[in-house]
């Protein structure tokens, strides 16, 4: 395998891991509430800023800062549902989705006021020097961290949905909320958990990006929106699909950047979205029900 192809694949693994982690949040929330949350990018930015403050200003160790950031984002996601979106239960889905656009603007504005719009570099706590070599493949500590974070997160949440009572309740609420309520399932509790998980995943992705590139208040939310083509490609209701879709979209973008140029990268991403919606709306791993919705 050539050095160029190996670099494309490594880039796919890095970017795909980020897409997959954001995508998990989209999928969890969709499977539990049938809501597509366009504020995931803002949650990414909020997570990155909280982590950066704890790491740089409070001088916490990075793993403690990461753990605290994830807990904080989960709490914020739960509060957002409890304070705002709980009141929209029973409203048309279009209204709820538009509300997530409003939430995105509000969160980005609050973060900009609190931390400022400037780009900042975080301390290099994970090396970008290759620590694992296999042929022409060079993987650094930050690469292994990103890939591991996405894979472990997907594995844990897939088990949560399939093997626990809470996961069964979340699926029941998404499929038949009225019937689920009549059966004694607390719809608001399951929805609160779903929002908490979605925000937590987005915050983790924001930390991942800020450690690799920079804490960029304009680039991070935009990257969160780029995860949408990935989850449609994999399937809106499939957690493994979020992983597959993230890696496939990242492969397409990295190959485009290498052979054509970086200006075409986002064009390819949204081009993939259009093609998927036309050819297979349910995605590669999604159920046919998603297409009907």
Secondary structure, DSSP 8 states (H G I E B T S, - for coil): --HHHHHHHHHHHHHHHHHHHHHHHHHHHHHHH----TTHHHHHHHHHHHHHIIIIIS---HHHHHHHHHHHHHHHHHHHHHHTGGGGTTS-HHHHHHHHHHHHHHHHHHHHHHH-S--B-----S--SEEEEETTEEEEHHHHHHHHHHHHHHHHHHHHHHHSHHHHHHHHHHH-HHHHHHTT--HHHHHHHHHHHHHHHHHHHHHHHHHHS-B-TTHHHHHHHHHHHHHHHH-TT-HHHHHHHHHHHHHHHHHHHHHT-GGGHHHHHHHHHHHHHHH-TTTTT--HHHHH-
